């Protein structure tokens, strides 16, 4: 019975990793649609988000069954509860990638981003994608050095996000109200993607160490 339980726990971990892989792919494809105004690709990203949602539902059902039927000890309980919380963050990251693709769909055939901000969004997306790939590696290896790398990337994304608002506030900003709204929404989606990545990384750290490090007050 214990062996079966450990196999179930291992499967939950594999499902988390699978979600992270899909999330990384979702952001890669969502940003590509965003930058190139590829509405077909955007539609594919939007449709594919349902698979991430289904993965979360399946993982959560299995985790709840383990909680209800197995009476896990403290360390296993921490893993199961952590998996439930991480699946929520990963699902939300998938939603944010979908939101970026939806902006592409909404503004097609026009680009979402003003030309002046394209390099900033590209840099935010590159860092978001790097975070997602590091989460895959972290979930597989539990190598905690990756946590600080995720946090550092997210701090850079936050700085870029703040810079978007500085640009919009400049007197020479001439974009339309709709374009301005899109610019702020897109920046927010990229920024929140990184934040949820940090949440996953911190939870893996907690699973490994048993110690929770609260994020600094903003």
C-alpha positions as CSV (number, residue, x, y, z in Angstrom):
1,X,0.0,0.0,0.0
2,X,2.8,2.4,0.9
3,X,4.6,1.6,-2.4
4,X,1.4,2.5,-4.3
5,X,1.1,5.7,-2.4
6,X,4.6,6.7,-3.2
7,X,4.0,6.0,-6.9
8,X,0.9,8.2,-6.7
9,X,2.9,11.0,-5.2
10,X,5.5,10.6,-7.9
11,X,2.8,10.8,-10.5
12,X,1.5,14.0,-9.0
13,X,5.0,15.4,-9.4
14,X,5.2,14.3,-13.0
15,X,1.8,16.0,-13.7
16,X,3.1,19.3,-12.2
17,X,6.2,19.1,-14.5
18,X,3.9,18.4,-17.4
19,X,1.9,21.5,-16.6
20,X,5.0,23.6,-16.5
21,X,6.1,22.3,-19.9
22,X,2.8,23.2,-21.4
23,X,2.9,26.6,-19.7
24,X,6.3,27.4,-21.2
25,X,5.1,26.4,-24.6
26,X,2.0,28.5,-24.2
27,X,4.0,31.6,-23.4
28,X,6.4,31.0,-26.3
29,X,3.6,30.7,-28.8
30,X,1.5,33.5,-27.3
31,X,4.3,35.9,-27.5
32,X,5.1,34.8,-31.1
33,X,1.5,35.5,-32.0
34,X,1.7,38.9,-30.2
35,X,4.8,40.1,-32.0
36,X,4.0,38.8,-35.4
37,X,0.2,39.4,-35.4
38,X,-0.3,35.7,-36.2
39,X,-4.0,35.2,-35.4
40,X,-4.0,31.5,-36.3
41,X,-1.3,30.9,-33.8
42,X,-3.2,33.0,-31.2
43,X,-6.3,30.9,-31.7
44,X,-4.2,27.8,-31.2
45,X,-2.9,29.1,-27.9
46,X,-6.4,30.1,-26.8
47,X,-7.7,26.6,-27.6
48,X,-4.7,24.8,-26.0
49,X,-5.3,26.5,-22.6
50,X,-8.2,24.1,-22.1
51,X,-5.6,21.3,-21.9
52,X,-3.7,23.1,-19.1
53,X,-7.0,23.5,-17.3
54,X,-7.8,19.8,-17.7
55,X,-4.3,18.9,-16.3
56,X,-5.0,21.0,-13.3
57,X,-8.3,19.4,-12.7
58,X,-6.9,15.9,-13.0
59,X,-4.0,16.7,-10.7
60,X,-6.2,18.3,-8.1
61,X,-8.6,15.4,-8.1
62,X,-5.7,12.9,-7.5
63,X,-4.2,15.1,-4.8
64,X,-7.5,15.3,-3.0
65,X,-8.0,11.6,-3.2
66,X,-4.6,11.1,-1.7
67,X,-5.5,13.4,1.2
68,X,-8.8,11.7,1.8
69,X,-7.8,8.1,1.5
70,X,-4.1,7.8,2.6
71,X,-3.8,9.9,5.8
72,X,-0.3,11.1,4.7
73,X,2.4,11.9,7.2
74,X,3.6,15.5,7.6
75,X,6.2,15.5,4.8
76,X,3.9,13.8,2.3
77,X,1.1,16.1,3.4
78,X,3.3,19.1,2.6
79,X,3.9,17.7,-0.9
80,X,0.3,17.1,-1.7
81,X,-0.9,20.5,-0.4
82,X,2.0,22.2,-2.2
83,X,1.0,20.4,-5.4
84,X,-2.5,21.7,-5.1
85,X,-1.2,25.3,-4.7
86,X,1.4,25.0,-7.5
87,X,-1.1,23.7,-9.9
88,X,-3.2,26.7,-9.3
89,X,-0.3,29.0,-10.1
90,X,0.6,27.1,-13.2
91,X,-2.9,27.2,-14.4
92,X,-3.0,30.9,-13.9
93,X,0.2,31.2,-15.9
94,X,-1.5,29.4,-18.7
95,X,-4.4,31.8,-18.5
96,X,-2.1,34.8,-18.8
97,X,-0.5,33.4,-21.9
98,X,-4.0,32.9,-23.3
99,X,-4.8,36.6,-22.4
100,X,-1.8,37.7,-24.5
101,X,-3.0,35.6,-27.4
102,X,-6.5,37.1,-27.0
103,X,-5.0,40.6,-27.3
104,X,-3.6,39.4,-30.7
105,X,-7.0,38.1,-31.7
106,X,-8.7,41.3,-30.5
107,X,-6.6,43.7,-32.5
108,X,-5.9,41.7,-35.6
109,X,-4.9,42.7,-38.2
110,X,-3.2,45.5,-36.3
111,X,-0.4,44.8,-33.9
112,X,-1.1,45.0,-30.2
113,X,2.1,46.8,-29.2
114,X,3.1,50.3,-30.2
115,X,6.4,50.0,-32.1
116,X,8.3,51.9,-29.4
117,X,7.4,49.2,-26.8
118,X,8.1,46.1,-28.9
119,X,11.7,45.7,-27.6
120,X,10.4,45.9,-24.0
121,X,7.7,43.3,-24.5
122,X,10.2,41.1,-26.2
123,X,12.5,41.3,-23.3
124,X,9.7,40.6,-20.8
125,X,8.6,37.6,-22.8
126,X,12.1,36.2,-23.0
127,X,12.4,36.4,-19.3
128,X,9.0,34.9,-18.7
129,X,9.8,32.0,-21.0
130,X,13.1,31.5,-19.1
131,X,11.2,31.4,-15.8
132,X,8.9,28.8,-17.1
133,X,11.8,26.6,-18.3
134,X,13.5,27.0,-15.0
135,X,10.3,25.8,-13.2
136,X,10.4,22.7,-15.3
137,X,14.0,22.0,-14.3
138,X,13.3,22.9,-10.7
139,X,10.3,20.6,-10.4
140,X,12.4,17.8,-11.9
141,X,15.7,18.3,-10.0
142,X,14.7,20.2,-6.8
143,X,17.9,22.1,-7.3
144,X,17.3,25.2,-5.1
145,X,19.8,27.4,-6.9
146,X,17.2,27.8,-9.5
147,X,14.9,29.6,-7.1
148,X,17.2,32.6,-6.9
149,X,17.5,32.6,-10.7
150,X,13.7,32.8,-11.0
151,X,13.5,35.6,-8.5
152,X,16.2,37.6,-10.3
153,X,14.4,37.2,-13.6
154,X,11.1,38.3,-12.1
155,X,12.8,41.4,-10.6
156,X,14.0,42.3,-14.0
157,X,10.5,41.8,-15.4
158,X,9.1,44.1,-12.7
159,X,11.5,46.8,-13.7
160,X,10.5,46.5,-17.3
161,X,6.8,46.6,-16.3
162,X,7.4,49.8,-14.4
163,X,9.3,51.2,-17.4
164,X,6.2,50.7,-19.6
165,X,4.2,53.0,-17.4
166,X,6.9,55.6,-17.4
167,X,6.8,55.5,-21.2
168,X,3.0,55.9,-21.3
169,X,3.2,58.8,-18.9
170,X,5.6,60.8,-21.1
171,X,4.2,64.0,-22.9
172,X,5.2,62.6,-26.2
173,X,3.1,59.5,-25.9
174,X,0.7,59.7,-28.8
175,X,-1.0,56.3,-28.9
176,X,-4.8,56.1,-28.9
177,X,-6.7,55.3,-25.7
178,X,-7.4,51.7,-27.0
179,X,-3.7,51.2,-27.8
180,X,-2.7,52.6,-24.4
181,X,-5.1,50.2,-22.7
182,X,-3.7,47.3,-24.6
183,X,-0.1,48.4,-23.8
184,X,-0.9,48.4,-20.0
185,X,-2.8,45.1,-20.1
186,X,-0.1,43.3,-22.0
187,X,2.6,44.5,-19.6
188,X,0.5,43.4,-16.7
189,X,0.0,40.0,-18.2
190,X,3.8,39.5,-18.7
191,X,4.4,40.8,-15.2
192,X,1.9,38.6,-13.5
193,X,3.2,35.5,-15.3
194,X,6.6,36.1,-13.7
195,X,4.9,36.6,-10.3
196,X,3.2,33.3,-10.5
197,X,6.4,31.7,-11.5
198,X,8.0,33.0,-8.3
199,X,5.1,31.5,-6.3
200,X,5.8,28.1,-7.8
201,X,9.5,28.4,-7.1
202,X,9.0,29.4,-3.5
203,X,6.7,26.5,-2.9
204,X,9.2,24.0,-4.3
205,X,11.8,25.6,-1.9
206,X,9.3,25.0,0.9
207,X,8.8,21.4,-0.1
208,X,12.5,20.7,0.0
209,X,13.4,22.6,3.1
210,X,10.2,22.7,5.1
211,X,10.8,26.4,5.7
212,X,8.7,29.2,4.2
213,X,10.5,32.3,3.2
214,X,8.0,35.1,2.9
215,X,8.4,37.4,-0.1
216,X,9.5,41.0,0.8
217,X,6.8,43.5,1.3
218,X,6.2,45.6,-1.8
